[in-house]
Amino acid sequence: MAQVLEFRLPDLGEGLTEAEIVRWLVEVGDVVAVDQPVVEVETAKAMVDVPCPYGGVVTARFGEEGTEMPVGAPLLTVAVGESGAPADGGTSGAGASSDGASGARAPSDGSPGAGSASSGSSRSSRSAGSSGSSASSASSASSGNVLVGYGTSEAPSRRRRVRPASVPAASAAVPVPVPVPERAPAAPEGGADGVFVRDREPAGPVAVISPLVRRLARENGVDLRGLSGSGPEGLILRADVENALRAAARGHTPAPAPVPDEGVVHGTRIPLRGVRGAVADKLSRSRREIPDATCWVDADATELLRARTAMNAAGGPKVSLLALLARICTAALARFPDLNSTVDLEAREVVRLEEVHLGFAAQTERGLVVPVVRDAHARDAESLTAEFARLTEAARAGTLTPADLTGGTFTLNNYGVFGVDGSTPIINHPEAAMLGVGRIVPKPWVHEGELAVRQVVQLSFTFDHRVCDGGTAGGFLRYVADCVEQPAVLLRTL
C-alpha cells in the first residue's frame, strides 16, 4: 500500500499570489525524486521551476499549460511508500499549512547566491540516502526547497501545527494502491442536466483560468465539466457560470452565452498577466500615485566615447557605455541623495536610502523587465559591466529570480537602443526618479566657439516632485550632463 500526497502550488514569496503553468516537466505515471522540478511556471516576477518535495509516482496533474493557478491550488498528486512520507513528520496534504506552502518557505529576501549552493548540496545528500535510509531517518531531514533558484532553508524545528476547523478531503493523504489517483472522476449528482454536484469539486483540469470563476462554481455547486465555454478556445467565463445558474433556476438547459451588444469592441483579447500584467499594474500605480515632472538636456558625448575607447584599448575586461553612465548616476546620487529615496504615504515621510540598487530596463521576448544591480554605488566600471552582462543574459533566458527584479532604488533607462532620441520615462514605483538616455548620433554642435559635428545625446530625467523641487532635479541632470561632456569631472568624487 502507498500514500497519495497532494502537492500544492507553494507560497512564492515577494507578495506573489498566483502563477501561470508554462510547461509540465513530468507526466502521469512518471517516477519523481525528492526536489525534482515537476513544472515550469511564470510569475509576475520571473520564470521558475517548481520542485516536488515528495518522491514517488505521479498519479494526477491539475491544470493545463497556460492555466493561471492561485497559491495553494493543487498541482499534482504523488503516490509514495512508507519511506517517502513527508519529511516534516508526516503532515499530509502537500506538507503545507493552510496557506498552501510546502516545506520551508523561501527566504524573504529571495537571495539566489547561497541558496543555490545549499539547494544542490541538500539535493545530493537526500538522493544518496533515500534508498537506504529508514522511515525515521527520512522524516528527520526536510526538503525545504520551495522554488529552484530561490534557495533552500534547513529543516525547521518540529512544532505543533494548528489544523483548520474543516480540512477538505482532497488535502488528506489517502492510502490507495499505486497508481490510483487520489481524486478519481465521479458522475455528477443532482440537477436535471448533470450540471450540479454536491460538496465536492471535480478532479482534473477544466477550461477555466480565473480562480474567481472556479470559486463561483464551487460555492454554487456547478460542475464546470457540464458547461461549454463561450471564451476563446472554449474557455469558461464567469458569464457561463452565471448563465448556468439562471438556467437551473428556470429548470432547463443553459442557453448559449448572449451575443455581445453592437457597442462592444470586437477583437483579439490578450490577458494582462504574468510579467506583462505586473508591468501594467506598476505603471498604472506610478501614474496614479506619483506627481512626476520631467526635464531634459542635450549633451555632447564625444569625450565620453573617447574615454571609453581609451579604457578598452588599455587592456583588461571591456567596459560598456551603460556601465559608464551607471557610474555617473551613482556619483550624481551621492551629490543629490534626495533622489535615491521613496515616499512612505502612511507615515507621510520621505525615506532617504543609503544604498543605491540600480535598476536598468531590458527588453526581452517576454516583455520589458527591470533587473537590479545591487550596491551599484560600491562598484567600479568593470564590475558594473560584468553585472549588467550577467543580468541581461539571465533576462533573455528567462531565468531571473524575484530577487533579481525587486528592491531597486533608482532606474537607468537606455531607450537609445530603440533608435529614438528622447522620451518621458515613467518612474518605477516606489522609486523617486529615473534617468533616460537616448541614442548618441552625430549632430552639428558649437564646440569651443566653432560649429563642429559632435556625438550628441539627449538625457531626460523624471522625478517625484514630493521628494524634491526642480532645483534639485535640475542640479542632478546638469551634473550628469557635465560628466558626459567632460568625464574628468568624475575624478572629483573618486
Secondary structure as GFF3:
##gff-version 3
##sequence-region A 1 494
A	DSSP	beta_strand	2	8	.	.	.	ID=ss1
A	DSSP	beta_strand	18	24	.	.	.	ID=ss2
A	DSSP	beta_strand	31	32	.	.	.	ID=ss3
A	DSSP	beta_strand	36	42	.	.	.	ID=ss4
A	DSSP	beta_strand	47	52	.	.	.	ID=ss5
A	DSSP	beta_strand	56	61	.	.	.	ID=ss6
A	DSSP	beta_strand	68	70	.	.	.	ID=ss7
A	DSSP	beta_strand	74	80	.	.	.	ID=ss8
A	DSSP	three_ten_helix	82	84	.	.	.	ID=ss9
A	DSSP	alpha_helix	113	130	.	.	.	ID=ss10
A	DSSP	alpha_helix	135	138	.	.	.	ID=ss11
A	DSSP	three_ten_helix	169	171	.	.	.	ID=ss12
A	DSSP	beta_strand	174	176	.	.	.	ID=ss13
A	DSSP	alpha_helix	211	219	.	.	.	ID=ss14
A	DSSP	three_ten_helix	224	226	.	.	.	ID=ss15
A	DSSP	three_ten_helix	232	234	.	.	.	ID=ss16
A	DSSP	alpha_helix	238	250	.	.	.	ID=ss17
A	DSSP	alpha_helix	274	289	.	.	.	ID=ss18
A	DSSP	beta_strand	292	300	.	.	.	ID=ss19
A	DSSP	alpha_helix	302	313	.	.	.	ID=ss20
A	DSSP	alpha_helix	321	335	.	.	.	ID=ss21
A	DSSP	three_ten_helix	337	339	.	.	.	ID=ss22
A	DSSP	beta_strand	341	344	.	.	.	ID=ss23
A	DSSP	beta_strand	349	352	.	.	.	ID=ss24
A	DSSP	beta_strand	358	360	.	.	.	ID=ss25
A	DSSP	beta_strand	362	364	.	.	.	ID=ss26
A	DSSP	beta_strand	367	369	.	.	.	ID=ss27
A	DSSP	beta_strand	372	373	.	.	.	ID=ss28
A	DSSP	three_ten_helix	376	378	.	.	.	ID=ss29
A	DSSP	alpha_helix	381	397	.	.	.	ID=ss30
A	DSSP	alpha_helix	402	405	.	.	.	ID=ss31
A	DSSP	beta_strand	410	414	.	.	.	ID=ss32
A	DSSP	three_ten_helix	415	418	.	.	.	ID=ss33
A	DSSP	beta_strand	433	437	.	.	.	ID=ss34
A	DSSP	beta_strand	441	447	.	.	.	ID=ss35
A	DSSP	beta_strand	450	464	.	.	.	ID=ss36
A	DSSP	alpha_helix	470	485	.	.	.	ID=ss37
A	DSSP	three_ten_helix	487	493	.	.	.	ID=ss38
###
